[in-house]
Amino acid sequence: MKPSISVVVPVFRSEQTLVELHRRLVDVLDPRSDGLEFIFVDDASGDGSWEVIRGLAGQDTRVLGLQHSRNYGQHNALLTGVRAARHDIIVTLDDDLQNPPEEIPRLLALLEEDCDVAYGTPVQEQHGFLRDSASQITKIALQSAMGAETARNTSAFRAFRAVLRNAFTDYHCPYVSLDVLLTWGTTRFGSVMVRHDPRQVGVSNYTLGRLILHAFNMVTGFSVLPLQIASIVGLCFTLLGFGLLAYVLLTYWLHGSTTSGFPFLASVISLFSGAQLFALGIIGEYIARIHVRSMGRPAGVIRQRIGQH
């Protein structure tokens, strides 16, 4: 039996690739699905992407276009599209044609093997050294929330069962990581090696700084690992303090004098002050997350909608 499929594509400044992406998606999925829709979420691109989506919706009644009122981020756009999806299987991929639609059947085949989430792990990423390095930083950050093996295989090219949305129906926060949210609904993850094509048009909108910030937001927003690190640092410096006290007492008993020297005192003060400020900074980040969630800021607001859904 053929599955019904919703394809979710977060869009940002991709007016030159959307028509080709839609054509290739139709060619691949039309013969393999019993019910099909394409959801393009324009994350306030500022170029002609929305006009292209409007044109696609006019040509294909299965196209649903959603436009954010401002730029919320890739994962926020994904969450908006995932919540709008109507079919049993949801497929997500980037808008730049680096995730080949022709590889989607391999993800669908993996879902048939008692798997709830299937990732298309690139054989070799084609982003460039800095972007690839930042992606690795993001995956390291994901390990604390997803587990090392699962995080190592994550990518923007994924397919999963729509029922998993039930695990994060009530999630309302501007900090979004779809991969972490999926772990709230299942532990059955799988991955398959897929082709990753070079970018043909434009440049990546994900800079090294933005990826590192996204990784930091994931760790502090979905994991208690930083608090645990702060506790360990505090314990280590407490033990160091006892060691220094023992050293001072031993010096006094053996030599009849205390440890002298401004550099020694300044170094000790700097170490302990740094540890305290580090712990306070981590706690402050978590308080900030609580503050943001208490305000009820949405993950995304839809400004316009086009299509017959």
C-alpha positions as CSV (number, residue, x, y, z in Angstrom):
1,M,0.0,0.0,0.0
2,K,1.4,3.4,-1.0
3,P,1.7,6.0,1.8
4,S,0.3,9.5,1.8
5,I,3.0,12.0,2.0
6,S,3.4,15.7,3.0
7,V,6.6,17.4,1.8
8,V,7.6,20.4,4.0
9,V,10.2,22.8,2.6
10,P,11.4,25.8,4.6
11,V,12.1,28.6,2.1
12,F,14.5,31.5,2.5
13,R,15.7,33.5,-0.6
14,S,15.3,30.6,-3.0
15,E,13.3,32.0,-5.8
16,Q,15.7,30.4,-8.4
17,T,15.4,26.8,-7.2
18,L,11.7,26.3,-6.1
19,V,10.3,25.5,-9.6
20,E,13.0,22.9,-10.2
21,L,12.6,21.5,-6.7
22,H,8.8,21.2,-7.2
23,R,9.2,19.5,-10.6
24,R,11.6,16.9,-9.3
25,L,9.5,16.2,-6.2
26,V,6.4,15.6,-8.4
27,D,8.4,13.2,-10.7
28,V,9.7,11.2,-7.8
29,L,6.7,11.0,-5.5
30,D,3.6,11.0,-7.8
31,P,4.1,7.3,-8.6
32,R,5.0,6.3,-5.0
33,S,2.2,8.0,-3.0
34,D,-1.5,7.7,-2.3
35,G,-2.1,11.3,-1.5
36,L,0.5,14.0,-1.8
37,E,1.0,17.7,-0.8
38,F,3.8,20.2,-0.9
39,I,4.1,22.8,1.9
40,F,6.4,25.7,1.2
41,V,7.0,27.9,4.3
42,D,8.4,31.3,3.3
43,D,10.4,32.5,6.3
44,A,10.1,36.2,5.3
45,S,12.6,35.8,2.5
46,G,12.4,39.4,1.2
47,D,13.0,38.3,-2.4
48,G,10.6,36.8,-5.0
49,S,10.2,33.4,-3.3
50,W,6.6,34.1,-2.2
51,E,5.6,35.0,-5.8
52,V,7.1,31.8,-7.0
53,I,5.2,29.8,-4.4
54,R,2.0,31.6,-5.4
55,G,2.6,30.6,-9.0
56,L,3.2,27.0,-8.0
57,A,0.0,26.9,-6.0
58,G,-1.9,28.2,-9.0
59,Q,-0.5,25.4,-11.2
60,D,-0.7,22.6,-8.6
61,T,-3.6,22.3,-6.2
62,R,-1.5,20.2,-3.9
63,V,0.8,23.1,-3.1
64,L,0.2,25.0,0.1
65,G,2.1,28.2,0.7
66,L,2.6,29.7,4.1
67,Q,4.4,33.0,4.7
68,H,5.9,34.0,8.1
69,S,5.3,37.6,9.2
70,R,9.0,37.9,10.0
71,N,12.1,35.7,9.9
72,Y,11.9,33.1,12.6
73,G,14.5,30.6,11.5
74,Q,14.7,27.3,9.6
75,H,13.5,25.0,12.4
76,N,10.6,27.4,13.2
77,A,9.5,27.3,9.6
78,L,9.7,23.5,9.7
79,L,7.5,23.4,12.7
80,T,4.9,25.6,11.0
81,G,4.9,23.3,8.0
82,V,4.8,20.1,10.1
83,R,1.8,21.4,12.0
84,A,0.0,22.1,8.7
85,A,0.7,18.7,7.2
86,R,-2.3,16.5,6.6
87,H,-0.8,13.1,5.5
88,D,0.7,10.1,7.3
89,I,4.3,10.6,6.4
90,I,6.1,13.9,6.5
91,V,9.3,14.5,4.5
92,T,11.5,17.6,5.1
93,L,14.3,18.8,2.9
94,D,16.2,22.1,2.1
95,D,15.1,24.5,-0.6
96,D,18.5,24.7,-2.3
97,L,18.5,21.3,-4.2
98,Q,21.4,20.0,-2.2
99,N,19.0,17.3,-0.8
100,P,18.2,15.3,-4.0
101,P,14.4,14.5,-4.1
102,E,15.5,11.3,-6.0
103,E,16.8,9.9,-2.6
104,I,13.4,10.2,-0.8
105,P,12.3,6.6,-1.7
106,R,15.3,5.4,0.3
107,L,14.0,7.2,3.4
108,L,10.5,5.9,2.8
109,A,11.9,2.3,2.6
110,L,13.7,2.8,5.9
111,L,10.4,3.8,7.5
112,E,8.9,0.5,6.5
113,E,11.5,-1.3,8.6
114,D,9.9,-0.5,12.0
115,C,11.5,2.9,12.1
116,D,9.7,6.1,13.0
117,V,12.3,8.7,11.8
118,A,14.6,8.2,8.9
119,Y,17.5,10.6,8.2
120,G,19.3,11.0,5.0
121,T,22.9,11.3,6.1
122,P,25.1,12.9,3.4
123,V,27.9,10.7,2.1
124,Q,30.0,13.9,1.9
125,E,28.6,17.3,2.7
126,Q,29.1,20.0,0.1
127,H,28.9,23.1,2.3
128,G,32.5,24.2,2.6
129,F,34.9,23.8,5.5
130,L,33.5,26.4,7.9
131,R,29.8,25.3,7.4
132,D,30.8,21.7,7.7
133,S,32.7,22.5,10.9
134,A,29.7,24.4,12.3
135,S,27.4,21.4,11.4
136,Q,29.6,19.2,13.5
137,I,29.4,21.6,16.4
138,T,25.6,21.5,16.1
139,K,25.6,17.7,16.2
140,I,27.8,17.6,19.2
141,A,25.3,19.9,20.9
142,L,22.5,17.6,19.9
143,Q,24.2,14.6,21.5
144,S,23.1,15.7,25.0
145,A,19.5,15.7,24.0
146,M,19.3,12.9,21.4
147,G,22.1,10.5,22.2
148,A,25.4,10.3,20.5
149,E,24.6,7.8,17.7
150,T,21.3,9.5,16.7
151,A,22.8,13.0,16.7
152,R,25.7,11.9,14.5
153,N,23.3,11.0,11.7
154,T,20.9,13.9,11.8
155,S,20.3,16.1,8.8
156,A,17.7,18.5,7.3
157,F,16.8,15.6,5.0
158,R,14.4,13.5,7.0
159,A,11.1,11.5,6.8
160,F,9.0,10.6,9.8
161,R,5.5,9.5,10.8
162,A,3.1,12.4,11.3
163,V,1.7,10.8,14.5
164,L,4.9,12.0,16.3
165,R,3.5,15.5,16.3
166,N,1.3,14.5,19.2
167,A,4.4,14.6,21.4
168,F,4.9,18.3,20.9
169,T,1.4,19.6,20.2
170,D,1.6,22.0,23.2
171,Y,5.1,23.2,22.5
172,H,5.1,27.0,22.1
173,C,8.5,28.6,22.3
174,P,10.7,30.6,19.9
175,Y,13.6,28.2,20.4
176,V,12.9,25.2,18.1
177,S,14.9,22.1,17.2
178,L,12.7,19.7,15.3
179,D,15.2,16.9,15.8
180,V,15.0,17.2,19.6
181,L,11.2,17.5,19.5
182,L,11.0,14.2,17.5
183,T,12.9,12.5,20.4
184,W,9.9,13.4,22.6
185,G,7.8,11.0,20.6
186,T,10.1,8.0,19.7
187,T,13.4,6.3,20.1
188,R,13.2,4.5,16.8
189,F,15.6,6.5,14.6
190,G,17.3,5.2,11.5
191,S,19.6,6.7,8.8
192,V,20.7,5.9,5.3
193,M,23.6,7.4,3.4
194,V,22.4,9.7,0.6
195,R,23.9,11.9,-2.1
196,H,24.5,15.5,-1.2
197,D,24.8,17.8,-4.2
198,P,26.8,21.0,-4.5
199,R,24.9,24.2,-4.3
200,Q,24.2,25.5,-7.8
201,V,22.6,28.9,-7.0
202,G,23.4,31.4,-4.3
203,V,25.2,30.9,-1.0
204,S,24.2,29.3,2.3
205,N,22.2,31.6,4.6
206,Y,23.6,29.7,7.6
207,T,26.8,31.4,8.7
208,L,29.3,29.9,11.2
209,G,28.1,32.3,13.9
210,R,24.4,31.5,13.4
211,L,25.0,27.7,13.5
212,I,27.0,28.0,16.8
213,L,24.3,30.2,18.3
214,H,21.7,27.6,17.2
215,A,23.8,24.9,18.9
216,F,24.0,26.9,22.1
217,N,20.2,27.6,22.1
218,M,19.6,23.8,21.6
219,V,21.8,22.9,24.5
220,T,20.4,25.4,26.9
221,G,16.8,25.1,25.6
222,F,16.5,21.3,25.5
223,S,19.1,19.9,27.9
224,V,20.4,20.3,31.5
225,L,23.9,19.4,30.4
226,P,25.2,23.0,31.0
227,L,23.9,23.0,34.5
228,Q,25.6,19.7,35.1
229,I,28.8,21.1,33.8
230,A,28.5,24.1,36.1
231,S,28.0,21.7,39.0
232,I,31.1,19.7,38.1
233,V,33.1,22.9,37.7
234,G,31.9,24.0,41.1
235,L,32.9,20.7,42.6
236,C,36.3,20.7,41.0
237,F,37.1,24.2,42.3
238,T,35.8,23.3,45.7
239,L,38.3,20.4,45.8
240,L,40.9,22.8,44.5
241,G,40.1,25.1,47.4
242,F,40.5,22.3,49.9
243,G,43.8,21.5,48.3
244,L,45.1,25.0,48.5
245,L,44.0,25.2,52.2
246,A,45.9,22.0,52.9
247,Y,48.9,23.5,51.1
248,V,48.8,26.6,53.2
249,L,48.4,24.7,56.5
250,L,51.2,22.3,55.6
251,T,53.5,25.2,54.7
252,Y,52.8,26.9,58.0
253,W,53.4,23.7,60.0
254,L,56.6,22.8,58.2
255,H,58.2,26.2,57.9
256,G,56.4,28.3,60.5
257,S,55.2,30.8,57.9
258,T,52.2,31.2,55.5
259,T,52.4,31.2,51.7
260,S,53.3,34.7,50.6
261,G,53.1,36.5,47.3
262,F,50.6,38.6,45.5
263,P,50.7,36.5,42.3
264,F,49.6,33.4,44.2
265,L,46.7,35.2,45.9
266,A,45.6,37.0,42.7
267,S,45.6,33.7,40.7
268,V,43.5,31.9,43.3
269,I,41.0,34.8,43.4
270,S,40.8,34.9,39.6
271,L,40.2,31.1,39.4
272,F,37.4,31.1,41.9
273,S,35.8,34.3,40.6
274,G,35.8,32.9,37.1
275,A,34.2,29.6,38.2
276,Q,31.5,31.6,40.0
277,L,30.8,33.8,37.1
278,F,30.7,30.8,34.8
279,A,28.1,29.1,37.0
280,L,26.0,32.3,37.3
281,G,26.1,32.8,33.5
282,I,24.8,29.3,32.9
283,I,22.0,29.8,35.5
284,G,21.2,33.2,33.9
285,E,20.8,31.5,30.5
286,Y,18.2,29.1,31.9
287,I,16.4,31.9,33.7
288,A,16.3,33.7,30.4
289,R,14.7,30.7,28.8
290,I,12.1,30.5,31.5
291,H,11.4,34.2,31.0
292,V,11.0,33.8,27.3
293,R,8.6,30.9,27.6
294,S,6.6,32.6,30.3
295,M,5.9,35.5,27.8
296,G,4.3,33.0,25.4
297,R,6.2,34.1,22.3
298,P,5.1,32.0,19.3
299,A,7.5,29.8,17.3
300,G,6.0,31.5,14.1
301,V,3.2,33.6,12.9
302,I,1.6,33.1,9.5
303,R,1.1,36.3,7.6
304,Q,-0.3,34.9,4.3
305,R,-1.6,31.6,3.2
306,I,-2.1,30.4,-0.4
307,G,-3.5,27.1,-1.5
308,Q,-6.7,25.0,-1.2
309,H,-5.9,23.4,2.2
